[in-house]
Amino acid sequence: MYKHFRFLLSIALTAATCFFSVPVSAQEHEQHDSKKVVDDINQAEHKIEHNLEESEEKFNIGQMIMHHIADSHEWEFSHGVVLPLPVILYSADRGIEVFSSANFHNEHHEYNGYHLIHGDSETIVPVDESRSVYDFSITKNVASMLLSAVILILVFTSIGRAYQNNKGKAPKGFQSAMEVIILFIRDDVVKPNVGPKYEKYLPYLLTLFFFILINNILGLLPGSANLTGNIAVTMTLAVLTFIVVHLNANGHYYKHLVRPTGVPLPLLIIMIPVEIVGVFMKPFSLMVRLFANMTAGHIILLSLFGLIFIFQSFAIAPVISLFALFLNFIEIMVAFIQAFIFTLLSSMYIGSAIEDNHHADHGH
């Protein structure tokens, strides 16, 4: 009896063990499979990150972007196609020195006691730190500015010659296209904002518009210089507008700065500093707006093309190229808009400074 009871108990325990062990082992198997999937995903992610890090080490996109938008002592049209530009230095002990920037193409980037430093912008410094040197070199931005000046002279002399040769006749061809733009700037931008004396300032404002427009468009060409994306250039243009405004401003303009119309006497303590700060904020806004918009466009386009080299995939190249082409058309539109806005605001500032109305708001 005892033996039979023990036998039945053993069978029951064995059956219970088998019954409960099957789900546990299935659960362990599922956990093992899940863990394996997670490990595989993590390994794939680590592999992708490792490949991206290796690609970034081989191709530094930040360095590439800064190299293309920064000024340089040579003009690189494409990889391997470089035009060395003249280096012009002046020092008290040596006088004027002129030589080609190609002389710095050596291991240490040194020539004749000078060292070319590559950073966010290229600078030439003497190896002897006690020496003082002034750099008047023809850099890429300077060469691009000279090129745009030549283009402007050729364009407008040819248009002027066409008007002289075709007096009383309707303009045609390129002359007709330029006349539309010139009349638009004169009739819709300068004349309404400057006022009856607009003819005095029209040459300056037309030159300003076409100089910015030509350089904006030139900056979009492959291998070109980023002239209007250089804050020194936009600052110079803004300072020129500032000088024109304040050399021609009348007494009402200056009176408004120190005694704004309708402002109670106690508030003058606050308003006078605000008005004076506003005088300098106008050219500052002109400077930053043009610089930021043109530089941002170049950085976005270069970043898109840089993704091709980072991912190192032919599959992504057509997609990025099409998207970059679309953005390039937008950049052409931005080139016109920024030239228009700079000219429009300059016209408004000049108009507010020469206006005879006592109650003019002077651009505020």
Secondary structure, DSSP 8 states (H G I E B T S, - for coil): -HHHHHHHHHHHHHHHHHHHHHHHHHHHHHHHHHHHHHHHHHHHHHHHHHHHHHHHHHS-HHHHHHHHHS--SEEEEETTEEEE-EEEEEETTTEEEEEEGGGG-STT-EETTEEEE-SSS-EEEESSTT--EEE----HHHHHHHHHHHHHHHHHHHHHHHHHHTTTS---THHHHHHHHHHHIIIIIIHHHH-TTHHHHHHHHHHHHHHHHHHHHHTTSTT---STT-HHHHHHHHHHHHHHHHHH--HHHHHHHHS-TT--GGGHHHHHHHHHHHHHHHHHHHHHHHHHHHHHHHHHHHHHHHHHHHHT-TTHHHHHHHHHHHHHHHHHHHHHHHHHHHHHHHHHHHHHHH---TT--TT-
